[in-house]
Amino acid sequence: MENKIFQINQKNFIFLGASLLLIGLSGCSQLYDLPDPTVPLDIASFNSLNDLVSYSKSLGYVPSYSTNGREYGLLSAADLGACVVMRSGNIKCWGYNSTGQLGNASATDSATPVLASVNGTASVSSGDFAVSVSAALGTTCGYFKSGFKCWGDNTQGQLGNGNTTSSNNPVSVSNIGSKTLKSFAVGDQHSCALYTDSTESCWSSNAFGQVGDGTSGTSRLTGVTASLPTGDSVISYIAASDRMTCAVTTSSNGYCWGNTTSTYLNLLFNPTPTFMGSNLTAVSSGDGSHMCFINKNQGLQCFGNNANGQLGNSSTVLSSTLVGVNNLSGVEMVVTGDNHTCAVANDYKNVYCWGDNTFGQVGAGSSQTQFTVPNIGSPVQGFPANSKIVDIAASDKTNCVLLSTDDVYCWGANGGGLGNGYVGVALGTAKYSTAIKILNRADP
């Protein structure tokens, strides 16, 4: 079916609008808050993921949309792998599969994209289909017409179905109960959901207090709500990292809880949300032991591990408080890898990365192994001329972007994790310091 993402004005900025169906879908009185037409439509403009399902059903395919780098969307990267929601409504994943995280009823790694079995023969027009995916270390979750499902590692209860039995087939998440899902985030060993009433819940590993309810140590097989301050508990963004969770409230305050490693962060085993800063609009998604917030001036502030300069402040000294990223402004999206960070500028043309570049994850075509500030002089290379970036995702040592053409490009460590069919002899023996095309969302 024809891709109905259309272009507006002479700058060719993308805008989701397969039809003029801008209000009134599924009985909603106001489904969209119309954004500045020079930026991609943010998925947060939908009241719920159910509305996105209804919208896709009305179009007959899953349209291109942006989450501005958040952990759920059409594109998600995991440790040495990634997943994409195809235009057909299928999910394709590639990379490591030791716990069945590819969702294809197998535990065999795949260097090329494979269909998740939950909807391997489905389409939007018939049967089940997906509209969103989030992948992490060993676990993947997706939102489908049939509901919220997860697959892969469940040793800590990550799948959210009340037990600890892993599954290489998608299973329904019971932890959300009867609430309506707005977004979700999958960390390395815990998961979180944000609901349409702006409350949240997290479950699974709580070794570092990452579920945020004031406890630590015991895994939670059912969802629990973080103990945010009274009067500031309405959440607009949530992100789950390695062993930590962060959120931005509707009052533009940032909070984090849990921990990543016991060697650098003063939030050690902090099981209750800690105030990080104000005037914040978004929080990074991804992997690793550091997190970043976008502020109201479109600047970037980060905290956490900084051994490879991933905080971007011309230093390699860790910080338990937010520090400003040097040489960078006009940020629209930010994602964090294990020891690197990437941001998309507000022209939607350039990706700037910094931190560890051992596996080419800075993407500048450089052999330099570390960048302590954003590589402004040399943004990520390899995209077609005049490409517009719709979304971005980062994992351990790789990054991927979704372009306005529905092409997906990735760069960084390979070892089978890039999805281009090549497997190095050992992890890191194959690396790509410039982006390469993996697939198009319109592919079969």
C-alpha positions in Angstrom: 0.0 0.0 0.0 1.2 3.5 -0.7 3.0 5.2 2.1 0.9 8.2 3.0 3.5 10.1 5.0 3.3 13.4 3.2 5.6 16.4 2.9 4.7 19.9 3.9 6.4 23.2 3.0 9.5 23.5 0.9 11.7 22.2 3.7 10.4 18.7 3.3 9.8 18.2 7.0 7.8 15.1 7.7 4.4 15.2 9.3 2.2 12.2 10.1 -1.1 12.7 8.4 -2.1 9.9 6.2 -5.5 11.6 6.1 -7.1 14.6 7.6 -8.2 12.4 10.5 -6.8 14.7 13.1 -9.5 14.6 15.6 -12.3 12.3 16.6 -10.7 8.9 16.1 -12.2 6.2 18.3 -14.7 8.6 19.9 -11.9 10.8 21.2 -12.9 14.5 21.3 -9.3 15.6 20.8 -6.9 12.9 19.7 -4.2 15.2 18.5 -2.6 18.4 19.9 -1.4 19.8 16.6 2.4 20.3 16.7 4.6 22.8 14.9 4.3 21.4 11.4 8.1 21.6 10.9 8.7 18.7 13.2 7.6 15.0 13.2 4.3 14.3 14.9 5.1 13.1 18.4 3.4 9.8 19.4 2.5 11.5 22.7 -0.2 13.4 20.7 -2.2 10.2 20.8 -4.2 9.7 24.0 -3.2 6.0 24.1 -1.6 3.2 22.1 -5.2 1.9 21.5 -5.8 5.1 19.5 -2.7 4.3 17.4 -4.1 0.9 16.8 -7.4 2.4 15.6 -5.6 4.9 13.4 -3.5 2.2 11.8 -6.5 0.1 11.3 -8.3 2.9 9.5 -5.3 3.4 7.2 -4.7 -0.2 6.4 -1.0 0.0 7.5 1.1 1.2 10.4 2.2 4.8 9.5 5.5 6.3 10.3 5.6 8.3 13.5 8.2 9.6 15.9 8.6 9.0 19.7 11.5 11.5 19.7 13.9 8.8 20.8 11.8 7.2 23.5 12.0 3.6 24.4 8.9 2.4 22.6 8.0 3.1 19.0 8.6 1.8 15.5 12.3 1.2 16.2 14.1 -0.1 19.3 17.7 -1.3 19.9 18.8 -3.9 22.4 22.2 -5.4 23.4 23.6 -6.5 20.0 20.2 -6.5 18.2 17.2 -4.4 17.3 13.5 -4.6 16.4 11.4 -2.7 13.9 7.6 -2.5 13.5 7.0 -3.0 9.8 4.4 -1.1 7.8 2.4 -4.3 7.5 2.1 -4.5 11.3 4.7 -7.3 11.6 7.7 -7.0 14.0 11.1 -7.9 12.7 14.1 -8.4 15.0 17.7 -9.5 14.7 20.8 -10.1 16.8 21.3 -12.2 19.9 18.5 -14.6 20.8 19.8 -16.7 23.7 16.6 -16.1 25.7 14.2 -16.0 22.8 14.1 -12.2 22.6 13.6 -12.3 18.8 10.2 -13.8 19.4 10.4 -16.4 16.7 10.0 -19.5 18.8 13.7 -20.1 18.7 16.9 -19.4 20.7 19.1 -19.2 17.7 20.8 -15.9 16.9 20.0 -14.2 13.6 22.3 -11.8 11.7 19.3 -10.8 9.5 15.8 -9.6 10.5 13.3 -12.4 11.4 9.6 -12.2 12.1 8.3 -12.3 15.6 5.9 -15.3 15.6 3.0 -13.5 17.3 2.1 -11.9 14.0 4.4 -13.4 11.4 1.5 -13.9 8.9 -0.7 -11.0 10.0 -1.4 -7.6 8.6 -3.2 -4.5 9.7 -6.2 -5.4 7.5 -6.6 -8.9 8.9 -5.6 -10.5 12.2 -3.3 -9.2 14.9 -0.7 -6.5 14.3 1.8 -4.4 16.2 2.2 -0.6 16.4 5.0 -0.3 18.9 8.1 -2.2 20.2 10.7 -1.9 23.0 13.7 -4.2 23.3 16.3 -4.6 26.0 18.8 -7.1 27.3 17.1 -10.5 26.7 13.5 -9.2 26.7 11.3 -7.5 24.1 7.8 -6.1 24.4 5.3 -4.8 21.8 1.9 -3.3 21.7 -0.6 -5.1 19.5 -4.2 -4.9 18.4 -4.6 -7.8 20.9 -2.9 -5.9 23.7 0.5 -5.6 25.4 2.8 -8.6 25.0 6.4 -9.5 25.9 8.8 -12.3 25.2 12.3 -13.5 26.1 14.0 -13.6 29.5 11.6 -13.8 32.4 13.9 -14.9 35.2 13.1 -11.8 37.2 9.5 -11.5 36.0 10.3 -9.1 33.1 7.4 -10.4 31.0 4.9 -9.1 33.4 2.7 -12.2 33.5 3.0 -13.0 37.1 5.7 -15.8 36.9 9.3 -16.3 36.1 9.1 -18.7 33.1 10.9 -17.4 30.1 9.2 -17.6 26.7 10.4 -17.4 23.1 6.9 -16.6 22.1 5.0 -13.4 23.1 2.8 -13.7 26.2 0.2 -11.2 27.4 1.3 -8.8 30.1 -1.2 -9.1 33.0 0.6 -6.5 35.2 -1.2 -3.5 33.6 -4.6 -4.7 34.7 -7.5 -2.8 33.2 -5.5 0.4 32.7 -5.0 1.9 29.3 -1.4 2.0 28.1 0.1 5.3 26.8 3.7 4.2 26.7 6.1 1.6 28.0 9.8 1.2 28.7 11.9 -2.0 28.9 15.1 -1.9 30.9 17.7 -4.7 31.1 15.9 -6.5 33.9 12.8 -4.4 34.7 9.9 -2.9 32.8 7.7 0.1 33.3 4.3 1.2 31.9 2.8 4.7 31.7 -0.9 4.9 31.6 -3.4 7.4 30.2 -4.2 8.7 33.7 -0.4 9.7 33.9 0.3 7.1 36.6 3.0 4.5 36.1 4.0 1.1 37.4 7.2 -1.0 37.2 7.9 -4.6 37.8 10.6 -7.3 37.7 14.1 -6.9 39.2 14.3 -4.5 42.2 17.8 -5.3 43.3 18.7 -1.6 43.2 15.3 -0.2 44.0 14.5 0.5 40.3 10.7 0.0 40.7 10.8 3.1 43.0 8.4 2.0 45.8 10.8 2.5 48.7 12.0 -1.1 48.7 15.0 -2.9 47.2 16.2 -6.5 46.8 13.1 -8.6 46.0 11.9 -8.8 42.4 8.3 -7.7 41.9 6.1 -10.0 39.8 3.3 -7.5 39.8 3.4 -3.8 39.0 4.1 -1.3 41.7 3.9 2.5 41.6 6.9 4.8 42.4 6.7 7.0 45.4 6.9 10.3 43.7 6.4 13.5 45.9 2.8 14.5 46.7 1.8 17.1 44.2 4.3 16.2 41.6 3.4 12.6 40.7 1.8 13.2 37.3 4.3 11.7 34.7 4.7 12.7 31.1 7.8 10.6 30.2 9.4 7.5 31.7 12.6 5.6 30.8 14.1 2.4 32.1 17.9 1.9 31.8 20.2 -0.8 33.1 19.3 -0.7 36.8 17.6 2.6 37.0 14.4 4.4 36.1 13.9 8.1 35.3 10.8 10.2 34.7 9.7 13.7 33.8 6.6 15.0 35.5 4.1 17.4 33.9 5.6 20.2 36.1 8.9 19.6 34.1 10.8 18.1 37.0 13.1 15.1 36.6 13.3 12.2 39.0 15.4 9.0 39.0 15.4 6.0 41.3 17.5 2.8 41.5 21.1 2.6 40.5 23.4 1.4 37.8 26.7 0.4 39.4 27.8 0.8 43.0 31.0 2.5 41.9 30.0 6.0 40.8 26.5 7.1 41.6 25.4 8.7 44.8 21.9 7.3 44.3 23.2 4.0 45.7 20.3 1.7 46.2 18.0 4.6 46.4 14.6 3.0 46.2 12.6 6.2 46.1 12.6 8.9 43.4 15.4 11.5 43.7 14.9 15.0 42.3 17.3 15.6 39.5 16.4 19.0 38.1 13.7 21.3 36.8 12.7 22.8 33.5 13.2 19.5 31.8 11.1 18.2 28.9 12.3 14.7 28.1 14.6 11.9 29.3 16.8 9.6 27.3 16.1 6.0 26.5 18.6 3.3 25.9 21.2 1.2 27.7 24.0 1.8 30.1 24.8 3.6 33.4 24.1 7.2 32.5 21.0 9.1 31.6 20.3 12.5 29.9 17.5 15.0 30.0 16.6 17.6 27.4 15.7 21.0 29.0 13.3 23.7 27.9 16.0 25.5 26.0 16.7 22.4 24.0 20.0 21.9 25.8 21.2 18.6 27.2 22.1 17.6 30.7 23.4 14.2 31.7 24.6 12.4 34.8 26.1 9.0 35.8 29.1 7.1 34.5 31.6 9.2 32.5 34.6 6.9 32.1 34.4 7.3 28.3 33.3 10.9 28.2 29.6 9.9 27.6 28.3 12.9 29.6 29.8 15.2 27.0 31.2 17.8 29.3 34.8 17.6 28.3 35.6 15.3 31.2 35.8 11.6 32.2 34.8 12.3 35.8 31.5 10.7 36.9 28.7 12.9 38.2 25.7 12.1 40.3 24.1 15.4 39.4 23.2 16.8 36.0 26.0 18.4 34.0 25.6 20.4 30.8 26.7 18.8 27.5 29.2 21.1 25.8 29.0 22.4 22.2 25.4 21.2 21.6 22.1 23.0 21.4 18.8 22.6 19.6 18.4 19.0 20.7 15.2 17.2 19.7 16.1 13.6 20.7 18.6 11.9 22.9 19.5 8.2 23.5 22.1 6.6 25.6 24.2 3.5 24.9 26.4 1.6 27.3 29.2 4.1 27.2 28.1 6.6 24.5 25.4 9.1 23.8 23.7 10.3 20.6 21.4 13.3 20.0 19.4 14.4 17.0 19.5 18.1 16.2 16.3 20.1 15.5 17.0 20.2 11.8 16.3 16.4 11.8 19.3 15.9 9.5 22.2 15.3 11.8 23.0 12.8 14.5 25.8 13.8 16.9 27.4 11.2 19.1 30.1 11.1 21.8 31.7 8.8 24.4 33.1 5.4 23.6 34.0 4.8 20.0 35.8 1.5 20.3 33.2 -0.1 18.0 32.4 2.8 15.8 29.3 3.8 17.8 30.1 7.6 17.5 29.6 7.0 13.8 31.9 9.7 12.5 34.1 7.3 10.4 36.9 8.0 12.8 39.4 5.6 14.5 39.5 7.8 17.5 38.4 5.7 20.5 36.8 8.3 22.7 35.0 11.7 22.4 34.4 13.7 25.5 32.2 16.2 23.7 29.7 15.9 20.9 31.4 15.4 17.6 29.8 18.5 16.1 32.4 18.8 13.3 31.6 15.3 12.0 28.0 14.0 12.5 27.1 10.4 11.8 27.9 9.6 8.2 26.2 7.2 5.7 22.7 8.5 5.4 21.3 9.4 2.0 21.5 13.1 1.1 18.6 15.2 2.4 17.4 12.4 4.7 15.1 13.4 7.6 15.5 11.5 10.9 12.1 10.3 12.3 13.5 8.4 15.3 16.6 7.0 16.9 17.5 4.1 19.2 20.7 3.1 21.0 21.9 -0.1 22.6 25.0 -1.4 24.2 27.4 -0.6 21.3 25.1 0.1 18.3 22.7 2.7 17.2 19.9 2.8 14.6 17.7 5.5 13.0 14.4 5.5 11.2 14.4 7.9 8.2 11.4 9.6 6.6 11.8 7.2 3.7 11.0 4.3 6.1 14.6 3.1 5.8 16.4 1.9 8.9 20.1 2.6 9.1 22.5 1.3 11.9 26.1 1.7 12.9 28.5 0.4 15.6 29.5 -3.1 16.7 28.3 -5.9 14.6 28.9 -9.5 15.6 25.6 -10.1 14.0 23.8 -7.4 15.9 23.5 -4.9 13.0 21.2 -7.0 11.0 23.1 -6.9 7.7 23.8 -10.6 7.6 27.5 -10.4 8.6 28.7 -12.1 11.8 32.2 -11.3 13.0 34.4 -14.1 14.4 34.0 -12.5 17.8 32.2 -9.5 19.2 33.6 -6.4 17.8 35.7 -7.9 15.0 33.2 -6.3 12.6 32.4 -2.7 13.3 30.8 0.0 11.2 31.8 3.6 11.9 29.4 4.8 9.2 25.7 4.0 9.0 24.5 1.1 6.7 21.0 0.4 5.5 19.4 -2.6 7.2 15.8 -2.7 5.8 12.8 -0.6 4.8 9.6 -0.8 6.7 7.7 -1.6 3.5 9.8 -4.8 3.0 7.8 -8.1 3.0 
